[in-house]
Amino acid sequence: MEKTEAIRIKHLVNLLVKSYQDHEEIIKIDTGNQLNRNVILEVLEKLRCLIFPGYFGRRNISAGLVEYYAGDLLEEVSFHLSRQIARALRHVDSYAAAEAKNIDSKAEELTFSFLARIPEIRDFLATDVSASFEGDPAAFSRDEIISSYPGIYAIMVNRLAHELYKLEVPLIPRIMTEHAHSVTGIDIHPGATIGHHFFTDHGTGIVIGETTVIGNFVKLYQGVTLGALSTRGGQVLKEVKRHPTIEDHVTIYSGASILGGNTIIGEGVVIGSNAFVTKSVPEKTKVSVKNPELQFKSDEHDDKWEQKEFQQDDVFDYMI
């Protein structure tokens, strides 16, 4: 029996090795340059501790020790992140033949450029927390929002990843945002540009594409897609603006899809649930989908039905 099992295992090994040879593009052998995803996620968690000290990681930080606390975390982050960035750079053709010392030097430079932007990222995140608290009557406190709201975690990761994206660090920004996507259900590409006071109410199912530009004081409800009209061109569309521009003070309700790189949603626009928008909308406009007629059964007359047409404007009057 054991001999038969060994023969079967050997046969499976041969099949796998043949598959490895046939598809070399999805295998990493004889390389020390592969990124360590676990290390990147540990760095991300340390960055969260730096941004929201006292909420995560070490607790009960005294004012007199905050400088040492920040210093220790920054040393850990810079050490690990610079090494991961160096590995990432080796995946870029322009660095393929570069000497190790030059790659390491560039990685260190990129790491410190990124870390220098953390105070600005914190400025933006402070406005996001305020927008979440002011915009959600169910919010108990800002502590609750920072500690538990998936939208704050997703936007924090995006703001960090976006800075790395702007510095043209490969691979790492997407690893970060896809991790946030997996734990929150909110999918924001690191290339998306997002203004201050950004609020995702509930957040689940939101998709924001790479070339999206979002202004200030924008609110998105669950299931909103800011996407491309078509990606059939594949890599040919890589440098093309494919996703919409959302100007200031826009609210987009659940299930709406806003598509296209030439689509501009003007300031103060409100877009209702399940709307499908592929053209620009002028400022201070309400966009709604006319609902089908709804039927309501009366409690007093079980054998009769009351009919009422329920308009989208009724929803706006209720929610705004």
Buried (B, 14 or more C-beta within 10 A) or exposed (E): EEEEEEEEEEEEEEEEEEEEEEEEEEEEEEEEEEBEBEBBEBBBEBBBBBBBBBEBBEEEBEEEEEEEBBEEBBEBBBEBBBBBBBBBBBBBEEBEEBEEEEBBBBBBEBBEBBBEBBEEBBEBBBBBBBBBBEBBEEBEEBEBBBEEBBBBBBBBBBBBBBBBBBBEBBBBBBBBBBBBBEEBBBBBBBBBBBBBBBBBBBBBBBBBBBBBBBBBBBBBBBBBBBBBBEEEEEEEBEEEBBBBBBBBBBBBBBBBBBBBBEBBBBBBBBBBBBBEBEEBBEBEEBBBBEBEEEEEEEEEEEEEEEEEEEEBEEBBEEEE
